[in-house]
Amino acid sequence: MNQFDQLKKIIESNNNFLITAHVNPDADAICSELALYLVLKKLGKKARIVNHSYTPYNLEFLDEEIVIERYDEIIHENIFNDADVMMLLDLNQANRVVRMENGLRSFQKTKVCIDHHQDPEKFYDLFIGGTEYSSTGEVLYDFIKSTNIIELDYPIAYQIYTAIMTDTGSFRFERTSPKIHRIIAELLEFGLNPTEIYNKVYDQFHFSRIKLLGEALNSIELDSTKKIAIMTLPNEVQQKHNAVEADVDGFVNYCLSIHSVQIGILLYELKDGVKVSFRSKGSIAVNKLASEFGGGGHSNASGARFFNIKIDDIINEVITAAKKYINEKE
């Protein structure tokens, strides 16, 4: 029995499902959760989506019925006991659910991980996906089509399209294959408007994002090799413009637009620590770099998070670690 058939059997054999995704969920995580939720509801199953983080404001339009809940230890004290199956989407490290980690690790019933990132931690009973996939949304598409568990419809196609579109960088990243374009062609047959979806995801940010972007671009420095670009955003800059974490989405990519740069780094200071985003060109595996700091992700796009620390406390350590990967490349 292949992995998709196993998942179908698990779904058909159980009734109550808990769905979650990684901290600070992106569109692939949110859309995959909602697509799976819609599949389960069509099958008459009970399902709840509970995340550690709030949904980023620019992605709230995806959750029209407002079914996504933010985890609260008091409100949700029974969710792990009530669920028959825990579905973990777009993550492969248990600590990526943060405050829900204890509940995940102690969950005694079936745990299913649906993901496409590298180097998964073995915390699940069944893994669906793999690094050959562009996105978790693509994994769900293949699951639906290969098992015929439900018929695709407009709402599910909308979520899967948005998941794939965003995680392929609007169809420009490495895993944008002929297969991806065939999937997208089929999804568009449901009447989706790609211009409208793109605009809702990328062109509906707050004014604070534009002001913050100016600060971020002005902060860029090159290291001694001229091959690493470092962007920094201290907490006071965020407060100055009344910005939120969702406002920095995609900022680090500007570092790679510099001709000589092979690694881009964004250090973004939060109230409780620092978020670091890594981006790279070619074969430089920044997921390995991120793993040195307890993070992870994709080969060319990864991140890590530090708690109870300031940018100045770690910036030199991060740059020194990044230089090793430049040297290895040479």
Residue, then its C-alpha position, 0 to 999 in steps of 0.5 A: m500500500n503506497q503512502f496516499d492509500q495509507l492516508k486515505k485509509i486513515i481518513e476513512s477509519n477515523n472521525n475527528f482530526l486536528i490540523t496544524a502547521h508551523v509557526n508564522p504560517d505562510a500561504d502554503a501552510i495556511c492553504s494546505e490546512l484549509a484544503l485538507y479541512l475542506v476535504l475532511k468536511k466533504l467526507g463528513k468528518k470533524a476537523r479543527i485547524v489550530n495554529h500556534s500563530y495568528t494568520p498573517y493579515n495579508l492571508e486572512f482572506l483565504d480563511e473566509e469562514i474563519v475556521i482557523e483558531r489560534y492555540d490557547e492552552i486553556i481554551h484548547e486544553n482538550i483538543f489533543n484528547d478529542a482528536d483521533v488523528m493529528m495532521l501536521l502540514d508544511l513542517n518537519q520539526a516538532n518544535r515548529v509548532v512551538r507552544m503545541e509541541n508538548g501536545l504533539r509529542s505526547f499525542q498517543k494516537t495517529k500522527v500524519c506529517i504532510d510536507h516537502h522540506q528536507d531532513p524531517e524529524k521522525f515524530y510521526d506515524l505516517f509521512i506523506g510527501g518529500t523534497e521532490y514536491s514544490s509545496t505541501g499544496e502539490v502533495l495534497y493535489d496528488f493525494i486527492k487525484s491519486t486516491n479519488i477521495i473526493e472530487l476537486d471543486y472551486p474552493i479546494a482548487y483555490q487553496i491548492y492553486t494559492a499554495i503552489m503559486t506562492d511556494t514556487g515564487s509565482f512559478r519561478f523557483e527550481r521545482t517549477s516543473p512541467k507537471i506543476h504547469r499541468i496542475i495549474a492548468e487544471l486548477l484554472e479550469f475551475g474558474l480561478n482568477p490568477t490576477e486577483i489571487y496574486n493581488k490579494v496575496y502580494d498587493q494588499f499590505h499595510f503602508s507600514r510594510i513600505k516604510l519598513l522596506g525602505e529601512a530594510l534596504n537602507s540597512i543592507e551591508l556586504d561582508s568582507t567577501k562581498k558575497i554575503a548581504i546582511m539586512t537588519l531590522p532592530n525592534e525600534v524600527q518596527q515600532k517606529h512604523n507600527a509594523v508587524e512580522a508579516d510586513v517583512d515577508g520577502f524582504v530578504n530576497y532583495c539581498l540576492s538581487i545584488h550581483s556578487v551576492q550568493i547568500g542573503i541574510l535578514l536579522y529581524e528583531l522581535k520583542d522576544g528575540v531575533k528571526v533570521s532568514f537565509r536565502s542563497k543562489g545555486s548549490i549553496a545549502v542554507n538549510k544546513l546553515a540554518s540548522e547550525f542555529g536550530g532552524g531549517g527549511h529548503s536548500n535555498a530558503s531557510g530560517a532560524r529563530f533566537f529567543n531572549i537575544k538582540i541582533d548585536d549579540i548574534i550577527n557576527e556569529v551568523i556571518t562567520a557561519a555563513k562564510k564557511y558556506i561561501n568558502e565551501k562553494e569556492 
